[in-house]
Amino acid sequence: MKHLLSIDDLTGDQLHDVLDLASNFADVQAREVRKVPALRGKTIVLAFFEDSTRTRTSFDLAARRLSADVINFSAGSSSLKKGESLRDTIETITAMGVDAIVIRHASSGVPSTIRQWTDAAVVNAGDGWHQHPTQALLDSFTIREHFGSLAGKRIALCGDIVHSRVARSNVAAFSKLGAEVVLIAPRTLLPSNIDGWDATIETDLDAVLPDLDVAYFLRIQKERMAESLIPSEREYRARYGLTTERAAMLSPEALIMHPGPMNRGIEIDPEVADDKRAVVLNQVANGIPVRMAILFSVLGPGQFDEVDSPRASGGQP
C-alpha cells in the first residue's frame, strides 16, 4: 500500500498481512540487536499537530529500528506560527526529499487532503474524530496475540464513542477480522447515526460484561465536547465505569483494554487497570512492531529478507 489513511481502505486480507508482518517484527524486538536495515536511506517525518506520547514515541522508535532517518516536526516552532499555510508547510517538507509523512491533526480529513500535496507516503496517526488506523491495528494484534484470532470473539467498546477516532477504526478492523462488536455508552455519547458502523448498540454495561471476550474502555474526551454530555463523572463511573465489582463479572479469560491515556477512577478503577487481565501495557509495546510493519508496507521493497540477514540479527555478514 502507498498510504495508510483509514481502516476502511483495507480489506480483511490486507489487515491479516500487516498483522503477520508485525509478528515478524515482534520477533526482531526480542533480539539482542533490535534494529534492521529494512528502510536504510529512507527519511520519515513525524508531523504531529496534536499532543501525543504513545503514538509519536512508538512511530519514532519503529522508524529508527528500521534504520530510517527521522525528523520530528514541531508545529509550535515552525513557520506555521508566522502564518504559513499547512499546504506550503507540507510542500516545503516534501521538497526536502522525504519519503513518508506520519501526521496527526485535530481536523478530520487532513491526512487525506495532504496526500494531494505530496509525493511522499502518508500515514494517518489520528485525525480529529475520524480515524486512528494504527491504533486499531495494534489493538487487533494484541487480541490476536492472546486468542490466536479475532474470529467469533465478542468485543465491547464502552465510553465516549461519538468523539472517538479509536472507536471508529477499531469497529472497522475488528469486524473485518471476524469479531462481533458491541458499542456501550449513554445515548449522549453515541453517534446520532451508526449507518456504516458494523456493530450493535447496548446501554446496559452490566448485562453485556459476562459474555465478553474483550472489554475495551475509552476515556471521556472533554477537550472535544462543546457541551456537557454526562451529568457528572461520578454518575458516569457508577453506570459505565469498569469498577472492581464489574471486573469480577468478566470471564477469567477476558481481556481488558484501553488506548490511553487512562482516567483512573472514572472509566476504569485503578485496581482494574492493574488486573492481570489488563493488557494496556501490551498494547503500548505492540505499537512498535505494528508501526514497523506499517512503515515497511508503505516504504519497503516488498520483501522481508533483510530482516533475517546475519547483520540484522546481530551476527557477522
Secondary structure, DSSP 4 states (H G I P E B T S, - for coil): ---B--GGGS-HHHHHHHHHHHHHHHHHHTSSS----TTTT-EEEEEESS--SHHHHHHHHHHHHTT-EEEEEEGGGSGGGGT--HHHHHHHHHHTT-SEEEEEESSTTHHHHHGGG-SSEEEEEEETTTB-HHHHHHHHHHHHHHHS--TT-EEEEES--TT-HHHHHHHHHHHHTT-EEEEE--GGGS-S--TT---EEES-HHHHGGG-SEEEE----GGG-SS--SS-HHHHHHHHSB-HHHHTTS-TT-EEE--S---BTTTB-HHHHTSTTB-HHHHHHHHHHHHHHHHHHHHS-S--GGGGSTTTTTS--
